[in-house]
Amino acid sequence: MSEIERCLANLLAGCPPPVPVPKYDFFFKAPAKTHQRPLVLRDNLSIIVAAVIFDDKCRVVLIQEAKESCRGRWYLPAGHSEPNETLQEAIQREVLEETGLEFQPSTVVRVESNHLFGYWMRFTFIGYITGGRLKTLEEADKESLQAKWTTIEDIQGQVDIKLRAHDAVYLIQTALAYLQRDPIKRHANVLPVLNPHKHMCIRVILIKRLQDEVHVLLSMEDKPHFPIIKGTSIAEEALRTLDKETFSASNGYFLRGLLCIEHLGRPHGSADGVCLNLLAVTDFQRDLKNPNFMWHHITNPEIQTTLYNRIQEYRCLNCP
């Protein structure tokens, strides 16, 4: 097995290449000037974590907001990541503070992103309760007033519940759809890999299917690696940038989703960024105009089989 095939096999198993990133191949020129420097939490980056937690009766835990702007309304346990905090640590802290329950995340089920005025990202986790006790009104504090288990029907109908925002219903539906899917037809568990990144970037694993052959696109600068686009967390932006800089004509792509997420969050100020590892597929034969790129033929039959499985619907985490 070649080094590239070994690296691809690791990525398909959720293990990205080691940091630091050898080279950013392209830079997506986002409109805001804040994107041209390293991401710093609470400056030009906001990371939100949320949890959808079910009990054995398929009820969801909601918290009653204590903040003045939405006091008394209900929402999922959620909040902003703190400096020097991993995403897993952030969601465990938020769940404990707002619900009184100890939470063990098992996978991310949704990633959302926007960077019109600086980066905003939200990572929604599912998992299970390992301890603690549900917060009551007598224990109300600045984090929340109380928490309770609620049926999905009552949440959708807002029976005795006024939601802070209706997107909570969508996140619940996303998590429920994932759990109800046949385990062999859902994406593998995705928990952020603890790699530090200064910037927002997307590593693109672009697969070309041509008759019975499978190829992957490589950048050959310094050493062969999968192309990395700095300055975006939006999959289509990364692919458009790669398309423009690499091919002689526009390609047609099928987005398949995220293989893994990289984030450490410390040290704060120099490692607050996120790297998304994106899988995409093309069936088109387009000439490469950039001499620094090439198609690498994947010959290992096990990797070919794994690739064909992963490019099926729902086998990867949805990308922003």
C-alpha positions, 0 to 999 in steps of 0.5 A, spaced: 500 500 500 502 506 498 503 512 503 497 516 499 493 510 499 495 509 507 493 516 508 486 515 504 485 509 508 486 513 515 481 518 513 476 514 511 476 511 518 476 518 521 483 519 522 486 525 518 494 526 517 498 529 522 499 537 523 501 542 522 498 542 515 504 542 510 501 547 505 495 551 504 494 550 496 489 555 495 486 561 499 478 562 498 477 570 498 471 571 503 469 578 503 470 580 510 478 582 512 477 578 519 478 572 515 485 573 512 488 572 519 488 567 524 481 565 527 481 567 534 475 565 539 470 571 541 474 575 536 473 573 529 470 566 530 464 564 534 463 556 535 456 554 538 455 547 541 448 543 542 446 537 544 440 532 542 439 527 548 434 522 548 432 517 554 429 510 553 422 513 552 425 517 546 423 524 550 428 529 549 431 534 554 430 541 554 432 547 558 428 553 560 432 559 558 435 564 564 437 569 559 433 576 559 432 576 552 429 569 552 427 568 559 422 562 560 423 560 553 425 553 552 431 550 547 436 544 547 442 545 551 447 549 547 452 555 548 458 558 546 465 554 546 470 557 551 477 559 550 482 553 551 476 548 550 475 542 545 468 541 542 467 535 546 469 539 553 464 545 551 458 540 550 459 536 556 460 543 560 454 546 557 449 540 558 452 539 565 451 547 567 444 547 563 441 540 565 445 538 571 446 531 567 453 528 565 453 527 558 458 523 554 458 525 546 458 519 541 458 523 534 456 530 531 450 529 527 450 536 524 455 542 522 453 549 520 457 554 518 457 562 516 462 567 515 459 573 512 461 578 518 466 573 521 466 565 522 460 562 526 459 555 526 455 550 530 456 543 532 450 538 534 452 532 538 448 526 540 450 521 546 448 519 552 447 520 560 452 518 564 450 521 571 447 527 574 440 529 576 435 533 572 436 541 574 429 543 578 426 550 578 429 550 586 436 550 582 435 555 577 441 560 576 444 564 570 445 558 566 438 556 566 432 556 570 430 548 569 430 542 565 425 537 563 424 531 558 419 532 553 416 528 548 417 530 540 410 531 539 409 536 545 415 540 542 413 540 535 406 542 537 409 547 542 404 544 548 406 548 554 412 550 551 414 556 547 421 555 544 426 560 543 428 558 536 424 553 532 431 550 529 431 546 535 425 542 532 430 541 525 436 539 530 431 534 533 429 531 527 436 530 524 438 526 530 432 522 530 433 520 523 440 518 524 438 514 530 432 511 526 437 509 520 439 502 519 446 502 523 450 500 516 447 505 512 449 511 517 455 515 517 460 512 522 461 516 529 464 523 528 468 526 534 473 532 533 480 529 532 484 534 537 489 537 531 490 544 532 489 549 526 490 557 526 485 558 520 479 555 517 480 550 512 477 544 508 481 538 506 478 536 499 478 528 498 476 529 491 475 522 487 474 521 480 470 515 477 472 513 470 469 506 468 472 501 473 478 505 475 478 510 481 483 516 482 484 521 487 486 528 486 493 530 489 497 536 490 504 535 488 508 541 492 513 539 497 510 532 498 504 529 495 498 531 499 490 532 498 489 539 497 487 544 502 483 550 501 484 556 507 479 561 509 472 557 508 468 552 512 463 552 506 464 545 502 461 549 495 466 554 496 472 550 497 470 546 491 469 552 486 476 555 488 479 548 487 475 548 480 477 554 478 485 554 480 486 546 478 481 544 472 481 547 464 473 547 465 468 546 470 467 540 473 461 537 476 461 534 483 457 530 488 458 532 495 458 526 499 460 530 506 465 530 512 469 524 513 472 527 520 473 534 523 479 537 526 479 542 532 483 543 539 482 550 541 488 551 545 492 554 546 487 560 545 489 565 540 493 560 535 489 554 535 482 556 535 481 554 527 477 548 524 479 543 519 473 540 515 475 533 511 471 533 505 469 527 500 467 529 493 466 525 487 466 527 480 464 522 474 467 527 469 474 527 465 477 534 465 484 536 463 488 539 469 491 546 467 495 546 474 502 542 473 502 542 481 496 537 481 495 530 478 490 524 479 493 518 483 490 511 481 487 507 487 489 500 486 488 497 493 481 493 492 479 494 500 480 502 499 476 502 493 470 498 496 470 502 502 470 508 497 464 506 494 461 504 500 462 511 503 460 515 497 453 512 498 447 517 501 448 518 508 455 514 509 458 521 511 456 527 515 453 532 512 457 538 510 456 546 511 
